[in-house]
Amino acid sequence: MGKFFSALFDNLKILRLGDFIDIAIVAFVIYKGIKLIRETRASQLIKGIMVLVAFMYISGVLQLNTVNFILENTLQIGLIAILIVFQPELRRALEKVGTASIRKLIKINEDVVENDIGEICAAVSKLASTKTGALILIERSTKLGDIIATGTRMDSSISQALLVNIFVPNTPLHDGAVVIGDNRIKAAACFLPLTQNNSFSKELGTRHRAAIGVSEVADCIAIVVSEETGTISMAINGDIKRDYTPANLKRDINEILENDTSSDNIKKSKKDKMFPWVVKKK
């Protein structure tokens, strides 16, 4: 053990200040790269590539020559494939580097705070009282960069007045979804994928089906206000609960985000306890 620490100390003595700066820069670039990938569903593709690399290594160890040959030749053109697959993300990253200030580049994301939830629920209550249709998404661990790209970027503070104004009928941004995350209104008028599940009630309109659809592919919270009835609904994990009151909506959102803070994943038992009255697929 003494020899180990002695060797470690000797190695540390030859390190220069420039070496520490070099390591810090590389670590920062890797961190921002991982963060950029997590902001879209492209993280699933990265996992797939890692699985292929693991299979290639295992096939080499087990001398599965044909499999190893195919995987090696596939991964040789992997860089070109990555550039093609991640072209939108790479373009947005370069645009961000070119236009953002140093402060924005090093900013660390924060969770939606309770005041923001209060503003969101107050806006939903106002929209419901006037039967103004609305669709609001709150990001969780899966970022919605690809959905944000379909709408109009805003990067605005969260306020009841702004949210209500966005959904006023016949205004440029009213048709589509608002995306909220990192204590900001990130975008409005965003397009969402509709659920392909036809077993839900026929009473659910396009907004509700879009909310269910996006909750099937991301772990966001999707809040819907019906323009026909003023009913407040919330979709999560491919299910939807209807007939919310503003108070109940705020309570459930707080519970979900508090669980996210204490654990990376919500256990199924906790989800079932939170949503025992979910509209089941018929």
C-alpha positions as a Markdown table, in Angstrom:
| # | Residue | x | y | z |
|---|---|---|---|---|
| 1 | Met | 0.0 | 0.0 | 0.0 |
| 2 | Gly | 2.9 | 2.3 | 0.8 |
| 3 | Lys | 4.4 | 1.8 | -2.6 |
| 4 | Phe | 1.1 | 2.6 | -4.2 |
| 5 | Phe | 0.8 | 6.0 | -2.5 |
| 6 | Ser | 4.4 | 6.7 | -3.2 |
| 7 | Ala | 4.0 | 6.0 | -6.9 |
| 8 | Leu | 0.8 | 8.1 | -6.9 |
| 9 | Phe | 2.5 | 11.0 | -5.2 |
| 10 | Asp | 5.4 | 10.8 | -7.7 |
| 11 | Asn | 2.9 | 11.0 | -10.6 |
| 12 | Leu | 1.1 | 13.9 | -9.1 |
| 13 | Lys | 4.4 | 15.8 | -8.8 |
| 14 | Ile | 5.0 | 15.8 | -12.5 |
| 15 | Leu | 1.5 | 17.2 | -13.3 |
| 16 | Arg | 1.5 | 20.9 | -14.4 |
| 17 | Leu | -1.2 | 23.5 | -14.0 |
| 18 | Gly | -1.9 | 23.1 | -17.7 |
| 19 | Asp | -2.7 | 19.4 | -17.2 |
| 20 | Phe | -5.4 | 20.2 | -14.6 |
| 21 | Ile | -6.9 | 22.8 | -16.9 |
| 22 | Asp | -6.8 | 20.3 | -19.8 |
| 23 | Ile | -8.6 | 17.7 | -17.7 |
| 24 | Ala | -11.2 | 20.2 | -16.5 |
| 25 | Ile | -11.9 | 21.3 | -20.1 |
| 26 | Val | -12.3 | 17.7 | -21.4 |
| 27 | Ala | -14.6 | 16.9 | -18.4 |
| 28 | Phe | -16.7 | 20.0 | -19.1 |
| 29 | Val | -17.1 | 19.1 | -22.8 |
| 30 | Ile | -18.1 | 15.6 | -22.0 |
| 31 | Tyr | -20.6 | 16.8 | -19.4 |
| 32 | Lys | -22.2 | 19.3 | -21.9 |
| 33 | Gly | -22.2 | 16.6 | -24.5 |
| 34 | Ile | -24.1 | 14.2 | -22.3 |
| 35 | Lys | -26.5 | 17.0 | -21.2 |
| 36 | Leu | -27.1 | 17.8 | -24.9 |
| 37 | Ile | -28.0 | 14.2 | -25.7 |
| 38 | Arg | -30.3 | 14.0 | -22.7 |
| 39 | Glu | -32.2 | 17.0 | -23.9 |
| 40 | Thr | -33.7 | 14.8 | -26.7 |
| 41 | Arg | -34.8 | 11.2 | -27.1 |
| 42 | Ala | -31.5 | 10.7 | -28.9 |
| 43 | Ser | -30.2 | 9.2 | -25.6 |
| 44 | Gln | -32.0 | 6.0 | -26.6 |
| 45 | Leu | -29.9 | 5.8 | -29.8 |
| 46 | Ile | -26.7 | 6.2 | -27.8 |
| 47 | Lys | -27.7 | 3.3 | -25.6 |
| 48 | Gly | -28.3 | 1.2 | -28.7 |
| 49 | Ile | -24.8 | 2.0 | -30.0 |
| 50 | Met | -23.3 | 1.1 | -26.6 |
| 51 | Val | -25.1 | -2.3 | -26.8 |
| 52 | Leu | -23.6 | -2.9 | -30.3 |
| 53 | Val | -20.1 | -2.1 | -29.0 |
| 54 | Ala | -20.7 | -4.5 | -26.0 |
| 55 | Phe | -21.8 | -7.3 | -28.4 |
| 56 | Met | -18.8 | -6.7 | -30.6 |
| 57 | Tyr | -16.5 | -7.1 | -27.6 |
| 58 | Ile | -18.3 | -10.2 | -26.4 |
| 59 | Ser | -18.3 | -11.8 | -29.9 |
| 60 | Gly | -14.6 | -11.2 | -30.1 |
| 61 | Val | -14.0 | -12.9 | -26.7 |
| 62 | Leu | -16.2 | -15.8 | -27.7 |
| 63 | Gln | -14.6 | -16.0 | -31.1 |
| 64 | Leu | -18.0 | -15.6 | -32.9 |
| 65 | Asn | -16.1 | -14.6 | -36.1 |
| 66 | Thr | -19.1 | -13.9 | -38.4 |
| 67 | Val | -20.9 | -11.7 | -35.8 |
| 68 | Asn | -17.7 | -9.9 | -34.9 |
| 69 | Phe | -16.9 | -9.2 | -38.5 |
| 70 | Ile | -20.4 | -7.7 | -39.2 |
| 71 | Leu | -20.3 | -5.6 | -36.1 |
| 72 | Glu | -16.8 | -4.3 | -36.7 |
| 73 | Asn | -17.6 | -3.3 | -40.2 |
| 74 | Thr | -20.9 | -1.7 | -39.1 |
| 75 | Leu | -19.1 | 0.4 | -36.5 |
| 76 | Gln | -16.4 | 1.5 | -38.9 |
| 77 | Ile | -19.0 | 3.7 | -40.6 |
| 78 | Gly | -20.6 | 4.6 | -37.2 |
| 79 | Leu | -19.2 | 8.1 | -37.2 |
| 80 | Ile | -20.9 | 9.0 | -40.4 |
| 81 | Ala | -24.1 | 7.4 | -39.2 |
| 82 | Ile | -24.0 | 9.4 | -36.0 |
| 83 | Leu | -23.5 | 12.6 | -37.9 |
| 84 | Ile | -26.6 | 11.8 | -40.0 |
| 85 | Val | -28.8 | 10.7 | -37.1 |
| 86 | Phe | -27.8 | 13.5 | -34.8 |
| 87 | Gln | -27.7 | 16.3 | -37.4 |
| 88 | Pro | -30.5 | 18.3 | -35.8 |
| 89 | Glu | -29.0 | 18.1 | -32.4 |
| 90 | Leu | -25.5 | 19.0 | -33.6 |
| 91 | Arg | -26.8 | 22.0 | -35.6 |
| 92 | Arg | -28.7 | 23.3 | -32.5 |
| 93 | Ala | -25.5 | 22.8 | -30.4 |
| 94 | Leu | -23.4 | 24.8 | -32.8 |
| 95 | Glu | -26.1 | 27.5 | -32.9 |
| 96 | Lys | -26.2 | 27.6 | -29.1 |
| 97 | Val | -22.4 | 27.9 | -28.8 |
| 98 | Gly | -22.5 | 30.7 | -31.4 |
| 99 | Thr | -25.2 | 32.8 | -29.8 |
| 100 | Ala | -25.2 | 32.0 | -26.1 |
| 101 | Ser | -23.3 | 33.9 | -23.5 |
| 102 | Ile | -20.7 | 32.3 | -21.2 |
| 103 | Arg | -23.2 | 32.4 | -18.4 |
| 104 | Lys | -25.8 | 30.4 | -20.4 |
| 105 | Leu | -23.2 | 27.9 | -21.6 |
| 106 | Ile | -22.2 | 26.9 | -18.0 |
| 107 | Lys | -25.7 | 27.2 | -16.5 |
| 108 | Ile | -26.9 | 24.1 | -14.6 |
| 109 | Asn | -30.6 | 23.1 | -15.0 |
| 110 | Glu | -32.9 | 23.6 | -12.0 |
| 111 | Asp | -36.1 | 21.9 | -11.2 |
| 112 | Val | -39.5 | 23.6 | -11.6 |
| 113 | Val | -40.0 | 25.4 | -8.2 |
| 114 | Glu | -43.3 | 25.5 | -6.3 |
| 115 | Asn | -44.0 | 29.1 | -7.3 |
| 116 | Asp | -43.8 | 28.1 | -10.9 |
| 117 | Ile | -46.3 | 25.3 | -10.3 |
| 118 | Gly | -48.6 | 27.8 | -8.6 |
| 119 | Glu | -48.4 | 30.1 | -11.7 |
| 120 | Ile | -49.1 | 27.1 | -14.0 |
| 121 | Cys | -52.1 | 26.0 | -12.0 |
| 122 | Ala | -53.5 | 29.5 | -11.7 |
| 123 | Ala | -53.3 | 29.9 | -15.5 |
| 124 | Val | -55.0 | 26.5 | -16.0 |
| 125 | Ser | -57.8 | 27.5 | -13.6 |
| 126 | Lys | -58.3 | 30.8 | -15.6 |
| 127 | Leu | -58.3 | 29.0 | -18.9 |
| 128 | Ala | -60.8 | 26.4 | -17.6 |
| 129 | Ser | -63.1 | 29.1 | -16.3 |
| 130 | Thr | -63.3 | 30.6 | -19.8 |
| 131 | Lys | -63.3 | 27.3 | -21.6 |
| 132 | Thr | -60.1 | 28.2 | -23.5 |
| 133 | Gly | -58.4 | 25.1 | -24.9 |
| 134 | Ala | -54.8 | 24.6 | -23.7 |
| 135 | Leu | -52.0 | 22.0 | -23.7 |
| 136 | Ile | -49.0 | 22.5 | -21.3 |
| 137 | Leu | -46.1 | 20.1 | -20.9 |
| 138 | Ile | -43.8 | 20.0 | -17.9 |
| 139 | Glu | -40.4 | 18.4 | -18.5 |
| 140 | Arg | -39.0 | 15.8 | -16.2 |
| 141 | Ser | -36.0 | 13.6 | -16.7 |
| 142 | Thr | -36.6 | 13.2 | -20.5 |
| 143 | Lys | -36.0 | 16.5 | -22.1 |
| 144 | Leu | -38.2 | 17.6 | -25.0 |
| 145 | Gly | -35.7 | 19.3 | -27.3 |
| 146 | Asp | -37.1 | 17.6 | -30.4 |
| 147 | Ile | -40.6 | 18.8 | -29.6 |
| 148 | Ile | -39.4 | 22.3 | -28.7 |
| 149 | Ala | -37.8 | 22.5 | -32.2 |
| 150 | Thr | -41.2 | 22.2 | -33.8 |
| 151 | Gly | -42.6 | 25.3 | -32.1 |
| 152 | Thr | -41.6 | 28.9 | -31.4 |
| 153 | Arg | -38.8 | 29.2 | -28.9 |
| 154 | Met | -39.5 | 31.7 | -26.0 |
| 155 | Asp | -37.2 | 31.2 | -23.0 |
| 156 | Ser | -39.5 | 33.3 | -20.8 |
| 157 | Ser | -40.2 | 33.3 | -17.1 |
| 158 | Ile | -43.3 | 31.4 | -16.0 |
| 159 | Ser | -46.3 | 33.6 | -15.3 |
| 160 | Gln | -50.0 | 33.1 | -15.2 |
| 161 | Ala | -50.6 | 36.2 | -17.4 |
| 162 | Leu | -48.3 | 35.0 | -20.2 |
| 163 | Leu | -49.6 | 31.4 | -20.2 |
| 164 | Val | -53.2 | 32.6 | -20.4 |
| 165 | Asn | -52.3 | 35.1 | -23.2 |
| 166 | Ile | -50.6 | 32.4 | -25.3 |
| 167 | Phe | -53.8 | 30.3 | -25.5 |
| 168 | Val | -56.1 | 33.2 | -26.5 |
| 169 | Pro | -58.0 | 32.0 | -29.6 |
| 170 | Asn | -56.9 | 33.3 | -33.0 |
| 171 | Thr | -53.5 | 34.4 | -31.8 |
| 172 | Pro | -50.3 | 33.1 | -33.5 |
| 173 | Leu | -49.2 | 30.8 | -30.7 |
| 174 | His | -52.5 | 29.4 | -29.4 |
| 175 | Asp | -52.6 | 26.3 | -31.5 |
| 176 | Gly | -50.2 | 23.8 | -30.1 |
| 177 | Ala | -48.4 | 22.9 | -26.9 |
| 178 | Val | -46.4 | 25.0 | -24.4 |
| 179 | Val | -43.2 | 23.3 | -23.1 |
| 180 | Ile | -42.1 | 24.3 | -19.6 |
| 181 | Gly | -38.7 | 23.2 | -18.0 |
| 182 | Asp | -35.7 | 24.6 | -16.1 |
| 183 | Asn | -37.9 | 27.3 | -14.6 |
| 184 | Arg | -38.7 | 28.7 | -18.0 |
| 185 | Ile | -41.4 | 28.7 | -20.7 |
| 186 | Lys | -39.2 | 27.2 | -23.4 |
| 187 | Ala | -41.5 | 27.2 | -26.4 |
| 188 | Ala | -45.1 | 27.5 | -27.6 |
| 189 | Ala | -47.1 | 26.3 | -30.6 |
| 190 | Cys | -45.3 | 22.9 | -30.5 |
| 191 | Phe | -46.5 | 19.9 | -32.4 |
| 192 | Leu | -47.0 | 16.6 | -30.6 |
| 193 | Pro | -47.4 | 13.0 | -31.7 |
| 194 | Leu | -50.9 | 11.6 | -31.3 |
| 195 | Thr | -51.5 | 8.4 | -29.5 |
| 196 | Gln | -52.0 | 5.4 | -31.7 |
| 197 | Asn | -54.0 | 3.7 | -29.1 |
| 198 | Asn | -57.7 | 3.7 | -30.2 |
| 199 | Ser | -59.0 | 2.1 | -27.1 |
| 200 | Phe | -59.4 | 5.3 | -25.2 |
| 201 | Ser | -62.8 | 7.0 | -24.9 |
| 202 | Lys | -64.1 | 8.6 | -28.1 |
| 203 | Glu | -64.9 | 11.7 | -26.1 |
| 204 | Leu | -61.2 | 12.5 | -26.0 |
| 205 | Gly | -60.3 | 15.2 | -28.6 |
| 206 | Thr | -57.1 | 15.9 | -30.5 |
| 207 | Arg | -55.5 | 17.8 | -27.5 |
| 208 | His | -56.1 | 14.9 | -25.2 |
| 209 | Arg | -54.8 | 12.4 | -27.7 |
| 210 | Ala | -51.7 | 14.5 | -28.2 |
| 211 | Ala | -51.2 | 14.7 | -24.4 |
| 212 | Ile | -51.4 | 10.9 | -24.2 |
| 213 | Gly | -49.2 | 10.5 | -27.2 |
| 214 | Val | -46.3 | 12.6 | -25.8 |
| 215 | Ser | -46.6 | 11.0 | -22.4 |
| 216 | Glu | -46.1 | 7.6 | -24.1 |
| 217 | Val | -42.7 | 8.6 | -25.5 |
| 218 | Ala | -41.5 | 10.9 | -22.7 |
| 219 | Asp | -42.0 | 11.1 | -18.9 |
| 220 | Cys | -43.3 | 14.6 | -19.0 |
| 221 | Ile | -46.5 | 15.9 | -17.4 |
| 222 | Ala | -49.1 | 16.9 | -20.0 |
| 223 | Ile | -51.9 | 19.2 | -18.8 |
| 224 | Val | -55.0 | 19.7 | -21.0 |
| 225 | Val | -57.9 | 22.2 | -20.8 |
| 226 | Ser | -60.9 | 21.2 | -22.9 |
| 227 | Glu | -62.3 | 24.1 | -25.0 |
| 228 | Glu | -65.7 | 22.3 | -25.1 |
| 229 | Thr | -66.2 | 21.7 | -21.4 |
| 230 | Gly | -63.4 | 23.5 | -19.6 |
| 231 | Thr | -62.4 | 20.2 | -18.0 |
| 232 | Ile | -58.9 | 20.0 | -16.7 |
| 233 | Ser | -57.0 | 16.7 | -17.4 |
| 234 | Met | -53.5 | 15.4 | -16.9 |
| 235 | Ala | -51.7 | 12.7 | -18.9 |
| 236 | Ile | -48.7 | 10.8 | -17.6 |
| 237 | Asn | -47.0 | 7.5 | -18.7 |
| 238 | Gly | -49.6 | 6.9 | -21.4 |
| 239 | Asp | -52.6 | 7.3 | -19.1 |
| 240 | Ile | -54.9 | 10.2 | -18.5 |
| 241 | Lys | -56.9 | 11.5 | -15.5 |
| 242 | Arg | -59.8 | 13.9 | -16.1 |
| 243 | Asp | -62.0 | 16.2 | -14.0 |
| 244 | Tyr | -59.2 | 17.9 | -12.0 |
| 245 | Thr | -59.7 | 20.9 | -9.8 |
| 246 | Pro | -56.9 | 23.4 | -9.7 |
| 247 | Ala | -56.1 | 22.4 | -6.1 |
| 248 | Asn | -55.9 | 18.7 | -6.9 |
| 249 | Leu | -53.8 | 19.4 | -10.0 |
| 250 | Lys | -51.3 | 21.4 | -8.0 |
| 251 | Arg | -51.1 | 18.6 | -5.4 |
| 252 | Asp | -50.5 | 15.9 | -7.9 |
| 253 | Ile | -47.8 | 17.8 | -9.8 |
| 254 | Asn | -46.0 | 18.6 | -6.5 |
| 255 | Glu | -46.1 | 14.9 | -5.6 |
| 256 | Ile | -44.7 | 13.8 | -8.9 |
| 257 | Leu | -41.9 | 16.4 | -8.9 |
| 258 | Glu | -41.1 | 15.6 | -5.2 |
| 259 | Asn | -40.8 | 11.9 | -6.0 |
| 260 | Asp | -38.5 | 12.8 | -9.0 |
| 261 | Thr | -36.3 | 14.7 | -6.5 |
| 262 | Ser | -35.9 | 11.8 | -4.2 |
| 263 | Ser | -35.6 | 9.1 | -6.9 |
| 264 | Asp | -34.7 | 9.0 | -10.5 |
| 265 | Asn | -37.7 | 6.7 | -11.3 |
| 266 | Ile | -41.2 | 6.6 | -9.9 |
| 267 | Lys | -42.0 | 3.1 | -8.8 |
| 268 | Lys | -45.1 | 1.6 | -10.4 |
| 269 | Ser | -46.7 | 1.0 | -7.0 |
| 270 | Lys | -46.4 | 4.7 | -6.1 |
| 271 | Lys | -47.8 | 5.7 | -9.5 |
| 272 | Asp | -50.8 | 3.4 | -9.0 |
| 273 | Lys | -51.4 | 4.8 | -5.6 |
| 274 | Met | -51.2 | 8.4 | -7.0 |
| 275 | Phe | -53.6 | 7.7 | -9.9 |
| 276 | Pro | -56.1 | 5.0 | -8.7 |
| 277 | Trp | -58.8 | 6.7 | -10.9 |
| 278 | Val | -56.9 | 6.9 | -14.1 |
| 279 | Val | -59.1 | 6.5 | -17.2 |
| 280 | Lys | -58.3 | 3.0 | -18.2 |
| 281 | Lys | -58.0 | 1.8 | -21.7 |
| 282 | Lys | -61.4 | 0.3 | -22.7 |
